[in-house]
C-alpha cells in the first residue's frame, strides 16, 4: 500500500502551518490551552469566549491571534463569530468546539431551565457552529472539526450528579459520528475529544478536595486527575494531518476511568 509522508518527517504531520483554527470557550482552562497548542504548531488561532479581557490577555501571548468575543448560547452571536472569523482570517481549517457548561445537581432539584441551557450551549451551539463552518470547508475539500465532549458522554457521572451535562455530551458524541459520515466525502473530518477529569473552571471545586481526589484515585486506572498537557497530543492528532484517516471517533483521554 502506497503512503506519502506529509511535512518534515512524521512529526511534521502534526503541524498546522498556514491553517486557521477557531477555538470557542478559549478565555480560560482547557480552551486557552488548546489555543496555545494550536498556535504552537503554526496555526493562526481565532479565539472566542464571552470574556473579552481574558481573550486579549491570551492574545498577547499568541502573536497573530484574532480575538472575537462571542456568546455561543446566542445564535446571532454564533453567526457573527463565524462570519467575522472568515472575514478576518480568510478561512477556517480547524474548528474546536470547546465551550461548555454544567450544573451539578440531582434530578429532584435540577430545573428545566438548567437542563435546556446545558443542551443549548453544549449541543445545539456545537451543531450550529459546525453548520456555519461546513460550507467554506466543503468548498476547499478539507477541514477538521474537534468537538470537546467528555468521558461523561459515554458513562454516568454519579456520585457527581449532572444529568444535564451527561445528556448533552452524549448527544455530542453521537452527533459527531453522524456528521462524520455525512461530511467525510466532502473532505471534512469530525471527531470528539473526550477528557476525563482535568483541572478547569468546571472542576475547580474538585482540585485539592480530599473526597474528590479519593474518588479519582479509587476509580481511575491512573490514580490521579489529568494534567492539561496530557490532552495536547490527542488534540493535535484529531486536528492535523496526523489523523487524516480518523473520523467519527470519540477519543477518550481519561486515565482509564471508563475502562472498568
N, C-alpha and C positions, 0 to 999 in steps of 0.2 A: 504494500500500500504506500503510495507516494504521499509525503508530507513536506510542507515547506516551512522552514523556520521563519519566524516573524521577529523583526527588530534585531538588536545586538545580542544574539545568543538567547538561551532560554529565558533569562531574566528580562530581556528586552520585551518579551511578550506582555509583561505586566505594566509597561509604560503607557501613558496616555498623552504623549506629546501631540500638540495641535488639536486636541479634543476639548470639548466643553462639558463640564459636569455640573448639574444643578442639584443642590442638596437642600432639602427642606428641614426645618427644625434644627438649623445649624448654629443657633446662638449659644449653645452650651452642650456639655455632656458628649454623648456619642456622636451627635450631628457635627459638632465642632471638630471632633477628632476625625471623622470621615472627610470633612473638607480639607483638613491639614494633610491627610494621607493622599488624597487625590491630587492635591496641589503638588505634593512632594514627588509624584511620578509624572509631572509635566502638564497636568490638565489646567485649563483656565476654569476656576471654580466660580459658580454663581451661588451665593449663599443667601438663604432666606429664612426668616422667622418673624415673629411679632416684635421682638425687642431690638429695635434698630441700633441702639447704643452698643449692645453687645456684638452685633454684627460688625459694626465699624471697628471695634477693638480687635476682633478676629481678623478683619481685612488688613489691618496694619501689619499683621504677621505673614500675610499671604500676598505678595506683590502681584498685581494684576487682577485680584479678586473683584468680582462685581457684587455689590450689595443691593438687594431688592427686598426690603421689608414687606411682609405679607402675612395675612392670617388665612391658613389653609381651610379653616372652617367656613369661610365665605367664598361662594362660587365666583363672585365678581373679582375678588382678590386673586383667586387661582388663575382666572383668565388673564388678568393684568400681569401677574407674575410671569407666566409663560410668554406672553406677547412681548413684554419688556426684555426678558432674557434673550429672546430671538432677535430683537431689535439691536440690543447692545453687544451680544456675543456672536450673532450671526447663525448660530446653530445650537442644538443640544444633542450631544452624543451619548451622555450618560445621565440618567435620572435616578437619584437616590431618594426614595420616598421614606423619610425618616421621622417626620413629625408625628407625635402620638401623645395620647393622654390615657390615664387610668383612674378609676375611683375604687379605693379599697373599702369594700362594704359588702355585707351579706345581703342576700336577695330580699330578706324581710325588710331591710331598711333602704335598699337600693331604689332610687327613683327612676321613673320612666325618662325623665329629662336627662339624668346621668347616663342611662343606657343609650339613649338616642344620640347624645353628644359624642360619646365614645365611638359609636358606629359612624357618625359623620366624619370625625377627624381621622380615625384610624382606618376606615374602609372606603367610605364614599369619596373622600378627598383623594385617596390613593387612586381609585378608579378614574376620577376626573383628571388628575394630573397626567395619568398615562394617556387618556383620550386626547388631551390637549397637545401632548408631545409627539404622539404617533405620526401625524401627517408628515412633518418635516423629516422624521427618521425614515419613514417608508419611502419618501421621495429620494433619499440618498441610498436606500437599501441597506442601512446599518443603524444599529443602536443597541444600547444595553440598559435595561431597567432593573434596578435593585430595590425591591420592596422590603423594608425593615419590618419583619414580622416579629416573632418571638417563639421560643420553645413552648410558650403557653398557647400558641395556635395549634399545638399538637397534643397537649396534655392539659389536665386540670391544674389549678393553682392552689386550691385549699390545702393548708390552713390559711393562706393569704387569699381572702375571698374577693374576687373581682370578675364576676361573670361577664360584665361589660367588656373588659379587656380580652378575656379568653375568646369570647364570641367574635369580636372584631378582628382579632389576629388570626383566628381560624378561618374567617372569611377571606382574609388577605392571602393566606397560604393556598387556598383552593382557587381563588380568583387568579392568582399567579399562574397556576397550572393551565387554566382555561385560556388566559390571554397569551401564554407562551405558545400554545397550539395555534391560536388564531393568527399570531404575528410572525411565526417562525419563517414563513416563506416570503415575508417582506424584509427579511434580514434583521429582525429585531428579536433579541433575547430578553426573556423576562424570568427573573429568579427571586426567591425570598431568602433573605439573611435572617436567621432565627437565633438570636442570642439567648443565653441563659441569664443568670444574674450577674450583672456588671455594675460598677459604680456609675450612677447617673442621677439627675434630679429626681427621676421617678423612684429610684431605690435608695435615696439618701437616708431614709429612716432605718434602713437595714444595716448600713455601714457602721460598724462599731457596736451594734446591738447584739448582746450575747445570745439571745433567743434566736435571732435570725441567723447568726453565724453558726450556731449549733445545728439548726435545721439544714443549712447548706452542707456542713461537714458530714451530717448523717446521710443525706440523700444524694449527694453528688459524688461520682466516682473519683474525680479530682476534688478533694475536700476543701474547697475554698471558692470564693467569688472570683470571677474572671478579672484579668487586668485589661484595660481598654486596648492596649496594643495587640492583644490576642485576637482582636477582630480584624486587624489590618489585612492580613493575608487573605482571609475569606472575602472581604470586601473587594480587594483588587482582583482576585480570581474571577468573581462574578462580573465586575465592571469592565475588565480588559480583554484583550485578545487571548490571554492565557486560558480563558473559559469559553472559547469560541464554539465548543461543541456541547455546552451545558445550557439547557433551558428548561423551564418548568420545575426547577429543583428547589427544595427547601433545605438550605444548608444550615444544619444545627451546629452552633458553637456554644456548648452548654456544659463542658466539663464532664460529660457522660451522665448528666442528671436524668435524661429521658431514656437511657439505655437499660434501666431496670425493667 
